[in-house]
Amino acid sequence: MTQIRLVCCHNWSLNLPDETGSAPRLLRLRSGYEEFYTMRVIIGILLGVILTVGGAYLYDSHNAVTAANAANVERPMVNWDVVGNNWNRLTERARAEWVRLAG
């Protein structure tokens, strides 16, 4: 099966069926800009998660120091014990799955 590939002036490619009328295996419209935009979105999401968790950690660690010096005790924004336990369970499960799949 041969496919006709059209390339536009914006580096878009569209795979079309050949003259026999069979459907193409892959029909997509992509450009270099769309790939770049998608990568920027992924990096933006990761950066946002890192800034959010880092900001919460800094806020909680600062309030823990001031609470140790003062009489009033303020609850932390994040229960870091629960986060640590969940992270440990996640890594243990990932290791167990890796051993199961690799072995």
C-alpha positions as CSV (number, residue, x, y, z in Angstrom):
1,M,0.0,0.0,0.0
2,T,1.4,3.3,-1.0
3,Q,0.5,6.5,0.7
4,I,0.5,10.0,-0.6
5,R,2.1,12.5,1.8
6,L,1.2,16.1,1.4
7,V,3.6,18.7,3.0
8,C,2.3,22.2,3.4
9,C,4.3,25.4,3.8
10,H,4.0,25.3,7.6
11,N,5.7,21.9,7.8
12,W,2.4,20.1,8.4
13,S,2.1,16.6,7.0
14,L,-1.0,14.7,6.2
15,N,-1.0,11.1,5.2
16,L,-3.7,10.3,2.7
17,P,-4.9,7.0,1.3
18,D,-3.6,5.9,-2.1
19,E,-5.7,5.8,-5.2
20,T,-7.0,2.3,-4.4
21,G,-9.1,3.8,-1.7
22,S,-7.6,1.9,1.3
23,A,-7.5,3.9,4.5
24,P,-4.1,5.1,5.8
25,R,-2.7,3.6,8.9
26,L,-1.9,7.0,10.3
27,L,-3.8,10.2,9.7
28,R,-2.4,13.1,11.6
29,L,-1.8,16.8,11.2
30,R,1.4,17.9,13.0
31,S,3.7,20.8,12.9
32,G,7.0,21.6,14.6
33,Y,5.3,24.4,16.5
34,E,2.7,22.0,18.0
35,E,5.4,19.6,19.2
36,F,7.3,22.6,20.8
37,Y,4.1,23.9,22.4
38,T,3.3,20.4,23.8
39,M,6.8,20.2,25.3
40,R,6.5,23.6,26.9
41,V,3.1,22.6,28.5
42,I,4.7,19.5,30.0
43,I,7.6,21.4,31.3
44,G,5.3,24.1,32.7
45,I,3.2,21.5,34.5
46,L,6.3,19.9,36.1
47,L,7.7,23.3,37.1
48,G,4.3,24.2,38.7
49,V,4.2,21.0,40.7
50,I,7.8,21.5,41.9
51,L,7.1,25.1,42.9
52,T,3.9,24.2,44.7
53,V,5.4,21.4,46.7
54,G,8.5,23.4,47.4
55,G,6.5,26.4,48.5
56,A,4.4,24.3,50.9
57,Y,7.5,22.8,52.3
58,L,9.2,26.1,52.9
59,Y,6.0,27.6,54.4
60,D,5.7,24.6,56.8
61,S,9.3,24.6,57.8
62,H,9.3,28.3,58.5
63,N,6.1,28.0,60.6
64,A,7.6,25.0,62.5
65,V,10.6,27.2,63.5
66,T,8.4,30.1,64.6
67,A,6.0,27.7,66.5
68,A,9.0,26.2,68.4
69,N,9.9,29.7,69.6
70,A,6.3,30.9,70.3
71,A,3.6,29.5,72.6
72,N,1.0,29.2,69.9
73,V,1.2,26.1,67.7
74,E,-0.1,26.4,64.1
75,R,-0.9,23.2,62.1
76,P,1.2,22.7,59.1
77,M,-0.3,23.1,55.6
78,V,0.8,19.6,54.6
79,N,0.9,16.5,56.8
80,W,4.4,15.4,55.8
81,D,4.2,12.1,57.7
82,V,1.3,11.0,55.5
83,V,3.1,12.2,52.4
84,G,6.3,10.3,53.5
85,N,4.3,7.1,54.1
86,N,2.5,7.4,50.8
87,W,5.8,8.0,49.0
88,N,7.3,5.0,50.6
89,R,4.4,2.7,49.7
90,L,4.5,4.0,46.1
91,T,8.2,3.3,45.7
92,E,7.9,-0.1,47.3
93,R,5.0,-1.0,45.0
94,A,7.0,0.3,42.0
95,R,10.0,-1.8,42.9
96,A,7.8,-4.9,43.4
97,E,6.2,-4.4,40.0
98,W,9.6,-3.9,38.4
99,V,10.9,-7.2,40.0
100,R,7.7,-9.0,38.8
101,L,8.0,-7.7,35.3
102,A,11.8,-8.1,35.0
103,G,12.0,-11.4,36.7
